[in-house]
């Protein structure tokens, strides 16, 4: 097995240093001169955006440039209140308030580039997210989708809803909230039109819900949410919808967290970020990274250095995440009770690759890989949800390792094969030649090849794929096609030989 190089990084920005474990860097900024509070809200590979409160200048829509370690003021003349909520690295979106009236705003890196997406009025118009030349937000109390100009606005407000907002966009999907009666709002998903609206509030949960971000079909937000202001001020049950449907809802609240005081604010590349409030921890909020499950939680707060750990009044929030290739960027803010700082976490995601050998069994087009914690002080728990990984024709595969521990085991169990579990320690970086040598013959899927598999094979011996019952399950849930261990469309001597050859074999744990 081969490893690429990895470094432990120390980053100093604007006079402050923070040390993080291998593959993590944390940079901090107190913002421009005169800044008293800063609120980064969005992130891309090259920049974070948000708001800086500057003495004598008001609340300024801001860019923090990662490459130059510089601050860019986006606020136009005569505005004492503006905010940049989201960025895709080229565009920035938010609002501009002039004399108590505000409009949704779009920039391309400078204050001179400002385009108003809605007229400056007494409404709460704002744009919250952008992607691929489109922007989403709220105009005239309705969720809105723009394509770079005010004239391009598409009203997304669902039929019979009195008000709505769209907070996130990815590809053709938009997410947000819609009023469904009284003071109740439900997490919502659109595909470019008001008529495409889908209510994704989980069945059986009370109160309201909010969807704040979407990426490749995954949606994040809160359920039972206290809908106070914009997303990073809201809280409830930290939530993930794995495929944008109500039934796909996952509760991300970790054990021992304060009920209804957690938040999931961003999603990218299978990772989710936000903050949690842990019972008895003595802090207000702790920045958090998830990978699809509550148990996968990574405490980002512990990466901020000793000054954040020693003061019981400190806090941190992770507000947005952007994954570009093997690198994830997480934007947020926090305080050690002395200074409020903009925070940027950066992590290099390691990969595990190798070859799947089927041992004469049927070819597999994909496998579900489950990572488990194999660190010395770990408990063998699953790390994140299973990952569906495509397999090349020659059996090659590559999968990104979870974030957190660097010592893992990976486990696979394709249909008809015993479970295979191997070590995959990525402490040194990318790991190659992690081959998965599968053993075919487990027809009844009990992780052992024995008489029960032999009996099923004998029952369906000489079956062919043209038989009408080929894909029909019997009372044990076994189909004749399950006995076609080598995938050639017939249950014959070749399949019998695989069972006999591997008889009494037991799969890994």
C-alpha positions in Angstrom: 0.0 0.0 0.0 1.3 3.4 -1.0 0.8 6.8 0.7 1.2 10.3 -0.6 2.7 13.0 1.7 0.6 14.9 4.2 1.6 17.8 6.4 0.6 19.3 9.8 0.0 22.9 9.0 0.3 26.1 11.1 -1.4 29.1 9.6 -1.0 32.7 10.8 -3.5 35.3 9.5 -3.7 38.9 10.7 -1.5 38.1 13.7 -3.3 35.1 15.0 -2.1 31.5 14.7 -4.0 28.3 15.1 -2.7 24.7 15.0 -4.8 21.9 13.7 -4.2 18.1 13.3 -2.9 16.6 10.1 -4.8 17.6 7.0 -6.6 20.4 8.8 -5.7 24.1 8.7 -7.7 26.9 10.4 -7.2 30.5 9.5 -8.8 33.3 11.5 -9.4 37.0 10.9 -10.7 39.8 13.1 -11.8 41.6 9.9 -11.1 45.1 8.7 -9.8 47.8 10.9 -12.5 49.0 13.2 -14.6 45.8 12.9 -16.4 44.9 16.1 -18.3 41.9 14.9 -18.1 39.7 11.8 -20.5 37.2 10.3 -19.2 35.0 7.4 -22.1 33.2 5.8 -21.0 31.7 2.5 -17.9 30.1 1.2 -16.3 28.9 -2.1 -12.8 27.6 -2.9 -11.4 31.2 -3.2 -13.4 33.3 -0.8 -15.8 33.7 2.2 -18.6 36.2 2.2 -20.6 37.8 5.0 -21.0 41.0 7.0 -18.5 43.1 9.0 -19.7 45.6 11.6 -17.3 48.5 11.2 -17.1 51.4 13.6 -18.2 54.6 11.9 -19.2 52.7 8.7 -22.0 50.4 9.7 -22.7 46.9 8.6 -20.7 46.1 5.5 -21.2 43.3 2.9 -17.8 41.7 2.8 -15.5 39.3 1.0 -12.6 37.6 2.7 -10.2 36.5 0.0 -8.4 33.3 0.8 -5.5 33.7 -1.6 -4.5 37.3 -0.6 -5.7 37.2 3.0 -7.5 40.5 2.3 -10.9 42.0 3.0 -13.1 43.5 0.2 -15.9 46.0 1.1 -18.9 45.4 -1.2 -21.1 48.1 0.5 -22.2 50.9 -1.9 -22.2 54.6 -1.1 -24.9 55.8 1.3 -25.6 52.2 2.6 -25.0 51.6 6.3 -26.4 48.1 6.2 -25.6 45.4 3.6 -24.9 41.7 3.7 -23.3 39.1 1.4 -25.0 35.8 2.2 -23.6 33.5 -0.6 -20.9 33.1 -3.2 -20.0 30.6 -5.9 -16.5 32.1 -6.2 -17.4 34.5 -9.0 -20.7 36.0 -7.9 -21.8 37.2 -4.5 -25.4 37.8 -3.4 -27.1 39.4 -0.4 -28.9 42.7 0.2 -28.3 46.4 0.4 -30.2 48.7 2.8 -30.4 52.4 2.0 -32.3 54.6 4.5 -34.3 51.8 5.9 -35.3 50.3 2.5 -33.5 47.3 1.0 -33.2 45.3 -2.2 -31.7 42.0 -3.2 -28.2 42.4 -4.5 -25.7 40.7 -6.8 -22.0 41.5 -7.1 -19.1 40.1 -9.0 -16.3 40.9 -6.7 -16.4 44.7 -6.3 -18.8 47.3 -4.9 -18.9 48.9 -8.4 -20.3 45.7 -9.9 -23.5 45.9 -7.8 -26.7 44.8 -9.6 -30.1 45.2 -7.8 -32.2 42.1 -8.3 -35.2 43.8 -6.8 -36.1 47.4 -6.2 -35.0 49.0 -3.0 -38.2 49.1 -1.0 -39.5 48.7 2.6 -39.7 44.9 2.1 -37.1 42.4 3.3 -35.9 41.4 -0.2 -32.6 39.6 -0.3 -30.7 37.0 -2.3 -29.2 34.2 -0.3 -27.4 31.8 -2.6 -26.1 31.6 -6.2 -24.9 28.9 -8.5 -24.3 28.6 -12.3 -25.4 32.1 -13.1 -28.6 31.9 -11.1 -29.6 33.4 -7.7 -32.3 32.6 -5.2 -33.9 34.6 -2.3 -37.0 36.6 -1.5 -38.7 39.4 -3.4 -42.0 41.0 -2.3 -42.4 38.2 0.4 -42.2 35.5 -2.2 -39.4 33.0 -2.9 -37.6 34.1 -6.0 -35.2 32.8 -8.7 -33.2 35.1 -10.8 -30.7 34.8 -13.7 -28.6 37.9 -13.1 -31.2 40.6 -13.6 -34.3 41.9 -11.9 -36.3 41.3 -15.0 -35.4 37.6 -15.0 -37.2 36.9 -11.7 -39.3 33.8 -11.4 -41.8 33.8 -8.6 -41.5 30.5 -6.8 -44.3 31.1 -4.2 -46.4 27.9 -4.0 -50.2 28.1 -4.7 -52.2 29.0 -1.6 -49.0 30.0 0.4 -49.0 33.5 1.8 -45.2 33.8 1.9 -42.0 31.9 1.1 -38.2 32.2 0.8 -35.6 30.3 -1.1 -32.2 30.0 0.7 -30.2 27.5 -1.4 -29.7 26.5 -5.0 -27.8 23.7 -6.7 -28.2 22.8 -10.4 -31.9 22.8 -11.2 -33.0 22.6 -7.5 -33.9 25.4 -5.1 -34.7 25.0 -1.4 -36.3 27.2 1.3 -39.5 27.6 3.3 -43.1 28.2 2.5 -46.0 29.2 4.8 -48.5 26.4 5.1 -51.0 28.2 7.3 -50.9 30.4 10.4 -47.3 30.8 11.7 -46.2 27.4 10.4 -43.5 27.2 7.7 -42.4 24.0 6.0 -39.1 23.1 4.4 -39.6 23.3 0.6 -38.0 22.2 -2.6 -38.5 23.6 -6.1 -37.3 22.8 -9.6 -37.5 26.2 -11.2 -41.2 27.0 -11.0 -43.9 27.6 -8.4 -45.8 24.6 -9.6 -42.8 22.3 -8.9 -43.0 23.0 -5.2 -42.6 20.0 -2.9 -43.3 20.1 0.9 -40.4 18.1 2.5 -41.4 18.6 6.1 -41.0 15.1 7.8 -44.3 13.3 8.5 -44.9 13.0 12.2 -42.8 16.0 13.3 -44.5 19.1 14.7 -43.7 22.8 14.4 -42.0 24.3 11.4 -39.0 23.3 9.3 -36.6 25.1 7.1 -34.3 24.0 4.2 -31.2 26.2 3.9 -28.9 24.5 1.4 -28.9 21.9 -1.3 -26.1 20.0 -3.1 -26.5 17.1 -5.6 -29.9 16.3 -4.1 -28.9 16.4 -0.5 -30.8 19.1 1.5 -30.0 20.5 5.0 -31.8 22.6 7.5 -33.7 22.3 10.7 -37.0 20.7 11.9 -39.1 22.1 14.7 -37.1 25.2 13.9 -37.3 28.5 15.7 -37.3 30.6 12.5 -35.4 33.7 13.7 -33.9 35.8 11.0 -31.6 34.2 8.4 -30.4 30.6 8.6 -27.3 31.0 10.9 -29.6 32.6 13.5 -32.2 29.8 13.4 -32.1 26.6 15.4 -34.0 23.4 16.0 -33.2 19.8 15.1 -30.2 19.7 12.8 -31.5 17.9 9.7 -30.5 16.2 6.5 -32.8 15.1 3.6 -30.7 12.6 1.7 -32.7 12.8 -1.5 -34.9 15.8 -1.1 -38.0 14.0 0.0 -39.9 14.1 3.3 -39.3 10.4 3.8 -35.5 10.8 3.4 -35.2 13.0 6.5 -32.3 12.2 8.9 -32.0 13.6 12.4 -28.4 14.8 12.8 -28.6 15.8 16.5 -25.8 14.0 18.4 -26.4 12.3 21.7 -26.3 14.7 24.7 -27.1 17.7 22.6 -29.6 20.3 23.8 -32.9 19.4 22.1 -34.1 22.0 19.5 -30.9 24.1 19.9 -28.9 22.8 17.0 -28.5 23.7 13.3 -27.4 22.3 10.0 -26.6 25.2 7.7 -24.5 24.0 4.7 -23.9 20.9 2.5 -21.4 20.0 -0.2 -19.9 16.8 -1.5 -21.6 14.6 1.0 -20.6 16.7 4.0 -22.8 18.9 6.2 -21.9 21.7 8.6 -23.6 23.7 11.3 -23.4 23.8 15.1 -24.6 21.9 18.2 -25.2 22.8 21.8 -24.0 20.0 24.1 -25.6 19.5 27.5 -23.2 20.5 30.2 -20.5 21.7 27.8 -20.6 25.3 29.1 -20.4 26.8 25.6 -23.2 28.3 23.6 -22.5 26.6 20.2 -19.9 24.3 18.8 -19.1 24.3 15.1 -19.8 20.8 13.7 -19.2 18.7 10.6 -21.3 15.7 9.7 -21.1 13.0 7.1 -24.7 11.9 6.8 -25.4 10.6 10.3 -25.6 11.9 13.8 -22.8 9.5 14.9 -20.4 10.9 12.2 -20.1 14.3 14.0 -16.7 16.0 14.0 -16.3 18.7 16.5 -14.7 21.6 14.6 -14.5 23.7 17.7 -11.6 21.6 19.1 -9.5 22.7 16.2 -9.5 26.3 17.2 -6.8 26.3 19.8 -6.6 26.5 23.6 -8.0 30.0 23.9 -11.4 28.7 22.8 -11.3 25.8 25.2 -10.4 27.7 28.4 -13.2 30.2 28.4 -16.7 29.0 29.1 -18.3 31.8 27.1 -16.6 31.0 23.8 -18.6 29.6 20.8 -18.2 28.8 17.2 -20.6 28.3 14.2 -19.9 26.7 10.8 -22.1 28.4 8.4 -21.2 27.1 4.9 -19.1 24.4 3.2 -17.7 24.0 -0.3 -16.0 20.9 -1.6 -13.7 21.3 -4.6 -12.1 18.0 -5.6 -10.3 16.6 -2.6 -10.4 19.8 -0.5 -13.2 21.0 1.7 -13.6 24.6 2.8 -15.8 25.5 5.8 -16.7 29.1 6.6 -17.8 30.3 10.0 -17.2 32.6 12.9 -16.6 32.3 16.6 -15.4 34.0 19.8 -13.0 33.2 22.6 -15.0 35.8 24.7 -12.4 38.4 23.8 -12.6 38.8 20.0 -15.1 37.6 17.4 -13.3 36.2 14.4 -14.0 35.0 10.9 -13.0 31.3 10.7 -12.0 29.2 7.7 -11.4 25.5 8.2 -9.7 23.7 5.3 -9.3 19.9 5.1 -7.6 17.7 2.5 -9.8 14.7 2.0 -7.9 11.4 1.5 -8.9 8.8 -0.9 -8.8 5.0 -0.8 -8.4 3.1 -4.0 -7.8 -0.5 -5.2 -9.5 -3.3 -7.1 -12.5 -5.4 -6.4 -11.8 -9.1 -7.3 -15.0 -11.2 -7.5 -13.3 -14.6 -7.3 -15.3 -16.0 -10.2 -18.5 -14.5 -9.1 -20.7 -12.1 -11.1 -19.3 -8.7 -12.1 -20.3 -5.8 -9.8 -21.1 -2.4 -11.2 -21.0 -0.7 -7.8 -20.6 -1.5 -4.1 -21.6 0.1 -0.9 -18.6 0.8 1.3 -19.0 1.4 5.0 -16.2 3.0 6.9 -15.7 2.2 10.6 -13.5 3.8 13.2 -10.3 1.8 13.7 -8.3 4.3 15.8 -6.7 3.1 19.1 -9.3 4.9 21.2 -12.1 4.3 18.7 -15.1 2.0 19.3 -15.5 0.5 15.9 -18.5 2.6 15.2 -19.7 3.3 11.7 -18.3 6.6 10.4 -21.0 8.2 8.2 -23.5 6.4 6.0 -22.6 3.7 3.5 -21.1 5.2 0.3 -22.2 3.8 -3.1 -19.0 3.5 -5.2 -18.9 2.7 -8.9 -16.6 -0.1 -10.0 -14.8 0.1 -13.3 -14.9 -2.8 -15.8 -11.4 -4.0 -14.6 -12.6 -3.8 -10.9 -10.9 -0.6 -10.0 -12.5 1.7 -7.4 -11.8 5.0 -5.6 -13.7 6.4 -2.6 -13.1 9.4 -0.4 -12.3 8.7 3.2 -14.5 10.3 5.9 -13.3 13.3 7.9 -12.3 12.8 11.6 -10.2 9.8 12.4 -7.5 8.7 9.9 -7.6 5.1 11.0 -10.5 3.2 9.3 -11.7 -0.2 8.2 -13.8 -0.5 5.1 -16.5 -3.1 4.7 -18.4 -4.3 1.6 -21.0 -7.0 1.1 -22.4 -7.2 -2.5 -25.3 -9.5 -3.2 -24.1 -13.2 -3.4 -20.8 -12.6 -1.7 -19.4 -12.8 1.8 -18.6 -9.6 3.7 -15.1 -8.4 3.1 -13.5 -6.0 5.7 -10.0 -4.6 5.4 -7.9 -1.9 7.1 -7.7 1.5 5.4 -5.6 3.9 7.5 -5.1 7.2 5.7 -3.0 8.9 8.3 -0.3 9.4 5.6 -2.7 10.7 2.9 -4.2 8.9 -0.1 -4.1 5.1 0.2 -3.8 2.8 -2.8 -3.8 -0.9 -3.5 -6.6 -1.6 -1.0 -7.9 -4.6 -2.8 -11.2 -6.2 -1.9 -11.1 -10.0 -2.6 -14.6 -11.2 -2.6 -15.9 -14.8 -2.0 -19.0 -15.7 -3.9 -21.6 -18.2 -2.8 -23.6 -16.5 0.0 -27.0 -16.9 -1.7 -29.1 -16.5 1.5 -27.1 -13.4 2.6 -26.2 -14.7 6.2 -22.5 -14.1 5.7 -21.7 -17.8 5.7 -21.6 -20.4 2.8 -23.3 -23.5 4.0 -26.1 -26.0 3.5 -28.8 -23.3 3.2 -27.0 -21.9 0.2 -26.6 -25.3 -1.4 -30.3 -26.1 -0.9 -31.3 -22.9 -2.6 -29.0 -23.5 -5.5 -30.3 -27.1 -5.9 -33.9 -25.8 -5.8 -33.3 -23.4 -8.8 -30.7 -25.5 -10.6 -31.0 -25.3 -14.4 -33.0 -22.0 -14.2 -32.4 -19.5 -16.9 -32.9 -15.8 -17.2 -35.8 -16.2 -19.7 -37.9 -18.1 -17.1 -40.9 -16.0 -16.1 -40.1 -16.4 -12.4 -36.4 -15.5 -12.7 -36.7 -12.4 -10.7 -39.5 -13.4 -8.4 -38.7 -13.9 -4.7 -39.8 -17.0 -2.8 -41.0 -17.0 0.8 -37.4 -16.6 2.0 -36.9 -13.6 -0.2 -34.6 -15.5 -2.6 -34.9 -15.2 -6.4 -33.7 -17.8 -8.9 -31.4 -15.0 -10.3 -29.7 -14.9 -6.8 -28.4 -18.4 -7.5 -26.7 -17.3 -10.7 -23.5 -16.6 -8.9 -21.3 -15.9 -11.9 -23.9 -13.8 -13.7 -24.1 -15.7 -17.0 -27.9 -16.0 -17.0 -28.2 -19.7 -16.0 -27.9 -21.6 -12.7 -25.6 -24.5 -13.6 -22.5 -26.5 -12.7 -20.4 -23.3 -12.6 -22.5 -21.9 -9.8 -22.5 -25.2 -8.0 -18.7 -25.3 -8.2 -18.5 -21.9 -6.5 -20.6 -23.0 -3.6 -18.7 -26.3 -3.2 -15.3 -24.6 -3.4 -16.2 -21.9 -0.8 -18.3 -24.2 1.4 -18.0 -23.4 5.1 -16.4 -20.1 4.4 -17.4 -17.3 6.8 -17.4 -13.6 6.0 -15.6 -10.9 7.9 -17.3 -8.9 10.6 
